[in-house]
Amino acid sequence: MAASCSFRSAVRAPPPPRGLAGARRAVRCCSSAAPTGASTSKLVLEVKERLEREHPGLPTGRSGRDDDEMILWFLKDRKFAVDEAVSKLAKAIKWRQDFRVSELSEESVKGLYQTGKAYVHHSFDINGRPVLVVVAAKHFPSVSFPHLNFKTRF
């Protein structure tokens, strides 16, 4: 007599999915506390008014104090706390102004690459763009250090 064995009883069901699926649920759960479209636009307007009143010297336009997308990004980053968003956004715009980020061009980047202060990384960013790595030890605008050149060391 042969022993009967059920294959179904020997195989357990797979565990519930983990990783990204669980993370997505958590994000959806947290995002329900975010303001709706109408109240979000009111918060953006409030941040704009405060920046104009408290920081009139900041530039306007793209990546300036009246850029709706950037303001919304900072509001989301600070969980829609207007005071914190205004503070952080003002610091970020001031940093962009001090380091002349708007003046970056393809020619200025080519200059860094040709002097050996930067190189193109072998991988790409999440949007498929090439990554330029600037070597901080070599980035002295007025001084040249030939002994720090990677091409001669390796």
Secondary structure, DSSP 8 states (H G I E B T S, - for coil): ------HHHHS-------THHHHHHHHHHHHTTS--HHHHHHHHHHHHHHHHHH-TTS--STTSTT-HHHHHHHHHHTTT-HHHHHHHHHHHHHHHHHTTGGG--HHHHHHHHHHTSEEEEEEE-TTS-EEEEE-GGG--TT---GGG-HHHH-
